[in-house]
Amino acid sequence: MTEGTPKPALSDAEFRLFASLLRDRAGLHFDESNRFIVERRIARRIEETDTGSFASYLYQLRHGEGAEEELANLIDHLTTHETYFFRERSPLEALVREIIPELRGRAEGASRPVQIWSAGCASGEEPYSVVILGLEAGLSPGRDFQVVASDISRSVLARARTGLYRDSSFRDADESLRQRYFSRKDGVSKISDEIRRHVDFMHLNLVDEAKLALLGTMDVILCRNVIIYFDLATRRRVMKSFHDKLRPGGCLLLGHSESLANVTTAFELKHLKRDLVYRRPVLGEEPDAIWHEVARAALEASDD
């Protein structure tokens, strides 16, 4: 493309094809409301890869060599990975001070650590926060709980594994915790190896059921501020996977702005001292009848 030549616009048909590919392969939902952002960021990726056109780039994503890696690069361009330590702290405090001790107190949990999955962990602040707050609550990582963290983006996982963070990652962090668990040099904070070694990172697409099958059964799943990128059908699909992955009595923690009221009735709301969480019911226990009826009504209304 010569300098000064107008960039070709993304046609309606091409936009639908890109949106369909991103939905089917990554569960991401884009519609006319964010079409301009999608077009601009795809165009930027076309320039970076010297692909030439929207049609050529779409073919590359579908059939080209390294298509899976390039799709991951595009997803990096299209999604926001902004996060920070101790974000929405109350559910994290509920996890380490209420959920883990309760699960450890059960007969079947006393002999093993609580298995925690941070799904959509971005650059790692969330799973590292769990380990830090666990230590602050008097728990022993490795003995009382274990953390695995996943994301669809290989680039943010690479950053997470380094454990290096700028000041923006500490906007809601107590200075005492930063001093205790990080070392600072040249404007960069490095998390201590004692924390870093207790989080296992893995590349995982939440709509890839074959890869999900490789992940073991969990006691707790954190998936906060992730399903906002999914359409209703994908949310239901992912929640079914989460339900299957959770042991009975296990908990699902979503973002404060996220709800399952019109998605599924497979979980119940559990009232804790510090927060509300979703829970996979235990066979034989009575679920919260009021929540169950509200969720069912919302689900039926969404299908009308």
CORDANOR-V801040 format. One record per residue. N is the residue number from 1. RES is the residue in three letters. SS is DSSP state (helix for helix, strand for strand, loop for the rest). PSI is psi in degrees with one decimal (999 if undefined). OMEGA is omega in whole degrees, 0 to 359 (NA if undefined). Layout:
((N & RES & SS & PSI & OMEGA) (N & RES & SS & PSI & OMEGA))
//
This chain:
((1 & MET & loop & 122.1 & 183) (2 & THR & loop & 155.0 & 182) (3 & GLU & loop & 134.0 & 180) (4 & GLY & loop & -12.1 & 178) (5 & THR & loop & 129.2 & 180) (6 & PRO & loop & 139.9 & 179) (7 & LYS & loop & 136.7 & 179) (8 & PRO & loop & 141.3 & 179) (9 & ALA & loop & 153.1 & 176) (10 & LEU & loop & 120.5 & 182) (11 & SER & loop & 163.2 & 178) (12 & ASP & helix & -44.0 & 181) (13 & ALA & helix & -42.3 & 180) (14 & GLU & helix & -39.8 & 178) (15 & PHE & helix & -44.0 & 179) (16 & ARG & helix & -37.7 & 180) (17 & LEU & helix & -42.9 & 177) (18 & PHE & helix & -44.2 & 181) (19 & ALA & helix & -40.3 & 179) (20 & SER & helix & -42.8 & 179) (21 & LEU & helix & -45.0 & 182) (22 & LEU & helix & -33.4 & 177) (23 & ARG & helix & -46.6 & 184) (24 & ASP & helix & -37.4 & 186) (25 & ARG & helix & -26.2 & 185) (26 & ALA & helix & -5.4 & 180) (27 & GLY & loop & 7.6 & 183) (28 & LEU & loop & 138.5 & 183) (29 & HIS & loop & 122.0 & 176) (30 & PHE & loop & 135.5 & 177) (31 & ASP & loop & -167.7 & 185) (32 & GLU & helix & -26.6 & 182) (33 & SER & helix & -26.4 & 178) (34 & ASN & helix & 24.5 & 181) (35 & ARG & helix & -40.9 & 183) (36 & PHE & helix & -43.0 & 179) (37 & ILE & helix & -43.4 & 179) (38 & VAL & helix & -47.1 & 181) (39 & GLU & helix & -45.0 & 182) (40 & ARG & helix & -41.5 & 183) (41 & ARG & helix & -32.3 & 174) (42 & ILE & helix & -41.5 & 179) (43 & ALA & helix & -38.9 & 178) (44 & ARG & helix & -40.8 & 180) (45 & ARG & helix & -34.4 & 177) (46 & ILE & helix & -41.4 & 178) (47 & GLU & helix & -42.9 & 182) (48 & GLU & helix & -32.8 & 181) (49 & THR & helix & -3.2 & 181) (50 & ASP & loop & 44.1 & 182) (51 & THR & loop & -31.9 & 172) (52 & GLY & loop & -41.7 & 184) (53 & SER & loop & 164.4 & 177) (54 & PHE & helix & -42.2 & 182) (55 & ALA & helix & -42.7 & 180) (56 & SER & helix & -39.2 & 180) (57 & TYR & helix & -38.4 & 177) (58 & LEU & helix & -40.8 & 177) (59 & TYR & helix & -40.8 & 179) (60 & GLN & helix & -42.1 & 181) (61 & LEU & helix & -29.7 & 183) (62 & ARG & helix & -41.6 & 191) (63 & HIS & helix & -9.5 & 187) (64 & GLY & loop & 164.3 & 175) (65 & GLU & loop & 132.7 & 182) (66 & GLY & loop & 27.6 & 183) (67 & ALA & helix & -41.0 & 182) (68 & GLU & helix & -40.9 & 179) (69 & GLU & helix & -40.2 & 180) (70 & GLU & helix & -35.8 & 176) (71 & LEU & helix & -40.7 & 178) (72 & ALA & helix & -39.0 & 178) (73 & ASN & helix & -41.6 & 179) (74 & LEU & helix & -42.0 & 179) (75 & ILE & helix & -38.1 & 176) (76 & ASP & helix & -38.5 & 181) (77 & HIS & helix & -30.0 & 189) (78 & LEU & helix & -19.6 & 185) (79 & THR & loop & 157.3 & 180) (80 & THR & loop & 128.1 & 181) (81 & HIS & loop & 20.5 & 183) (82 & GLU & loop & 125.8 & 175) (83 & THR & loop & 176.4 & 180) (84 & TYR & loop & 165.0 & 183) (85 & PHE & loop & 137.1 & 176) (86 & PHE & loop & 28.8 & 177) (87 & ARG & loop & 135.8 & 185) (88 & GLU & loop & 69.9 & 193) (89 & ARG & helix & -30.1 & 187) (90 & SER & helix & -43.1 & 177) (91 & PRO & helix & -29.6 & 177) (92 & LEU & helix & -39.4 & 176) (93 & GLU & helix & -38.6 & 177) (94 & ALA & helix & -36.4 & 180) (95 & LEU & helix & -51.8 & 188) (96 & VAL & helix & -24.4 & 184) (97 & ARG & helix & -16.4 & 181) (98 & GLU & helix & -52.2 & 187) (99 & ILE & helix & -52.3 & 181) (100 & ILE & helix & -48.9 & 179) (101 & PRO & helix & -38.3 & 180) (102 & GLU & helix & -45.6 & 180) (103 & LEU & helix & -37.5 & 178) (104 & ARG & helix & -26.8 & 182) (105 & GLY & helix & -15.4 & 177) (106 & ARG & loop & 154.0 & 182) (107 & ALA & loop & -41.8 & 183) (108 & GLU & loop & -14.2 & 182) (109 & GLY & loop & -10.3 & 185) (110 & ALA & loop & -26.6 & 186) (111 & SER & loop & 3.8 & 182) (112 & ARG & loop & 156.8 & 177) (113 & PRO & loop & 152.5 & 175) (114 & VAL & strand & 128.6 & 182) (115 & GLN & strand & 120.8 & 184) (116 & ILE & strand & 133.3 & 178) (117 & TRP & strand & 119.6 & 173) (118 & SER & strand & 101.5 & 185) (119 & ALA & strand & 122.7 & 186) (120 & GLY & loop & 51.7 & 189) (121 & CYS & loop & -8.7 & 182) (122 & ALA & loop & -130.1 & 187) (123 & SER & loop & 15.1 & 167) (124 & GLY & loop & -3.5 & 183) (125 & GLU & helix & -38.6 & 182) (126 & GLU & helix & -55.9 & 181) (127 & PRO & helix & -36.1 & 176) (128 & TYR & helix & -35.9 & 177) (129 & SER & helix & -39.0 & 179) (130 & VAL & helix & -44.7 & 181) (131 & VAL & helix & -44.4 & 181) (132 & ILE & helix & -48.9 & 181) (133 & LEU & helix & -30.5 & 175) (134 & GLY & helix & -45.2 & 177) (135 & LEU & helix & -41.8 & 180) (136 & GLU & helix & -27.6 & 180) (137 & ALA & loop & 2.6 & 178) (138 & GLY & loop & 12.1 & 179) (139 & LEU & loop & 161.1 & 180) (140 & SER & loop & 108.2 & 177) (141 & PRO & strand & 138.6 & 183) (142 & GLY & loop & -39.7 & 177) (143 & ARG & loop & -49.7 & 182) (144 & ASP & loop & -31.8 & 181) (145 & PHE & strand & 156.1 & 175) (146 & GLN & strand & 145.2 & 185) (147 & VAL & strand & 127.9 & 169) (148 & VAL & strand & 140.1 & 183) (149 & ALA & strand & 141.5 & 183) (150 & SER & strand & 156.8 & 174) (151 & ASP & strand & 158.2 & 179) (152 & ILE & loop & -17.9 & 183) (153 & SER & loop & 119.1 & 178) (154 & ARG & helix & -32.7 & 183) (155 & SER & helix & -41.5 & 179) (156 & VAL & helix & -30.1 & 175) (157 & LEU & helix & -37.3 & 177) (158 & ALA & helix & -40.3 & 177) (159 & ARG & helix & -40.4 & 181) (160 & ALA & helix & -40.3 & 183) (161 & ARG & helix & -27.9 & 179) (162 & THR & helix & -31.3 & 182) (163 & GLY & loop & 26.0 & 180) (164 & LEU & strand & 132.6 & 187) (165 & TYR & strand & 145.4 & 175) (166 & ARG & loop & 174.1 & 184) (167 & ASP & helix & -30.7 & 183) (168 & SER & helix & -21.8 & 179) (169 & SER & helix & -4.0 & 184) (170 & PHE & helix & 24.4 & 185) (171 & ARG & loop & -22.8 & 181) (172 & ASP & loop & 28.9 & 183) (173 & ALA & loop & 137.7 & 174) (174 & ASP & loop & 136.5 & 181) (175 & GLU & helix & -32.9 & 180) (176 & SER & helix & -36.8 & 178) (177 & LEU & helix & -37.6 & 179) (178 & ARG & helix & -41.3 & 179) (179 & GLN & helix & -33.4 & 185) (180 & ARG & helix & -36.8 & 190) (181 & TYR & helix & 3.7 & 181) (182 & PHE & strand & 153.0 & 170) (183 & SER & strand & 142.9 & 185) (184 & ARG & strand & 139.5 & 176) (185 & LYS & strand & 127.9 & 177) (186 & ASP & loop & 42.2 & 176) (187 & GLY & loop & 7.0 & 180) (188 & VAL & strand & 135.2 & 177) (189 & SER & strand & 130.9 & 180) (190 & LYS & strand & 127.6 & 180) (191 & ILE & strand & 147.2 & 183) (192 & SER & loop & 148.3 & 179) (193 & ASP & helix & -29.4 & 180) (194 & GLU & helix & -32.8 & 176) (195 & ILE & helix & -46.2 & 187) (196 & ARG & helix & -36.3 & 185) (197 & ARG & loop & -10.6 & 182) (198 & HIS & loop & 8.1 & 176) (199 & VAL & strand & 125.2 & 176) (200 & ASP & strand & 120.4 & 181) (201 & PHE & strand & 143.7 & 178) (202 & MET & strand & 148.0 & 176) (203 & HIS & strand & 125.7 & 184) (204 & LEU & loop & 132.6 & 175) (205 & ASN & loop & 123.1 & 186) (206 & LEU & loop & -14.9 & 178) (207 & VAL & loop & 5.0 & 177) (208 & ASP & loop & 92.4 & 186) (209 & GLU & helix & -29.3 & 179) (210 & ALA & helix & -43.7 & 179) (211 & LYS & helix & -33.1 & 177) (212 & LEU & helix & -31.8 & 181) (213 & ALA & loop & -22.0 & 180) (214 & LEU & loop & -15.5 & 181) (215 & LEU & loop & 136.0 & 182) (216 & GLY & loop & 177.9 & 178) (217 & THR & loop & 142.4 & 186) (218 & MET & strand & 157.0 & 173) (219 & ASP & strand & -30.3 & 181) (220 & VAL & strand & 135.9 & 173) (221 & ILE & strand & 125.6 & 171) (222 & LEU & strand & 120.7 & 176) (223 & CYS & strand & 80.5 & 190) (224 & ARG & loop & 129.2 & 178) (225 & ASN & loop & 37.8 & 178) (226 & VAL & loop & -45.5 & 186) (227 & ILE & helix & -6.5 & 174) (228 & ILE & helix & -20.2 & 178) (229 & TYR & helix & -6.4 & 187) (230 & PHE & loop & 149.2 & 170) (231 & ASP & loop & 175.8 & 187) (232 & LEU & helix & -42.4 & 181) (233 & ALA & helix & -40.5 & 180) (234 & THR & helix & -37.5 & 177) (235 & ARG & helix & -43.9 & 180) (236 & ARG & helix & -39.4 & 179) (237 & ARG & helix & -45.1 & 181) (238 & VAL & helix & -40.0 & 180) (239 & MET & helix & -33.0 & 175) (240 & LYS & helix & -42.2 & 177) (241 & SER & helix & -42.7 & 179) (242 & PHE & helix & -42.8 & 180) (243 & HIS & helix & -42.1 & 180) (244 & ASP & helix & -32.1 & 182) (245 & LYS & helix & -25.8 & 183) (246 & LEU & strand & 138.4 & 170) (247 & ARG & strand & 151.0 & 174) (248 & PRO & strand & 132.5 & 184) (249 & GLY & strand & -6.7 & 179) (250 & GLY & strand & 159.3 & 188) (251 & CYS & strand & 145.7 & 176) (252 & LEU & strand & 124.0 & 180) (253 & LEU & strand & 117.7 & 176) (254 & LEU & strand & 173.8 & 175) (255 & GLY & loop & 158.3 & 183) (256 & HIS & loop & -25.8 & 181) (257 & SER & loop & 1.8 & 184) (258 & GLU & loop & 145.9 & 183) (259 & SER & loop & 154.1 & 175) (260 & LEU & loop & 10.9 & 187) (261 & ALA & loop & -33.4 & 179) (262 & ASN & loop & 19.3 & 184) (263 & VAL & loop & -51.1 & 184) (264 & THR & loop & 154.2 & 173) (265 & THR & loop & 12.4 & 184) (266 & ALA & loop & -18.1 & 180) (267 & PHE & strand & 159.3 & 172) (268 & GLU & strand & 156.8 & 176) (269 & LEU & strand & 132.6 & 177) (270 & LYS & strand & 125.3 & 180) (271 & HIS & strand & 120.4 & 176) (272 & LEU & loop & 173.0 & 179) (273 & LYS & loop & -35.3 & 187) (274 & ARG & loop & -15.1 & 184) (275 & ASP & loop & 179.5 & 172) (276 & LEU & strand & 137.1 & 178) (277 & VAL & strand & 161.1 & 173) (278 & TYR & strand & 149.4 & 185) (279 & ARG & strand & 137.5 & 172) (280 & ARG & strand & 121.2 & 184) (281 & PRO & loop & 152.8 & 175) (282 & VAL & loop & 132.2 & 181) (283 & LEU & loop & 127.3 & 180) (284 & GLY & loop & -17.2 & 176) (285 & GLU & loop & 148.1 & 177) (286 & GLU & loop & 122.6 & 176) (287 & PRO & loop & 168.3 & 176) (288 & ASP & loop & 106.0 & 188) (289 & ALA & helix & -39.6 & 182) (290 & ILE & helix & -48.4 & 179) (291 & TRP & helix & -40.7 & 183) (292 & HIS & helix & -42.3 & 181) (293 & GLU & helix & -39.5 & 177) (294 & VAL & helix & -44.9 & 181) (295 & ALA & helix & -41.7 & 180) (296 & ARG & helix & -42.4 & 180) (297 & ALA & helix & -42.0 & 179) (298 & ALA & helix & -39.5 & 181) (299 & LEU & helix & -43.3 & 180) (300 & GLU & helix & -37.4 & 179) (301 & ALA & helix & -36.8 & 181) (302 & SER & helix & -21.1 & 181) (303 & ASP & helix & -11.1 & 183) (304 & ASP & loop & 999 & NA))
//
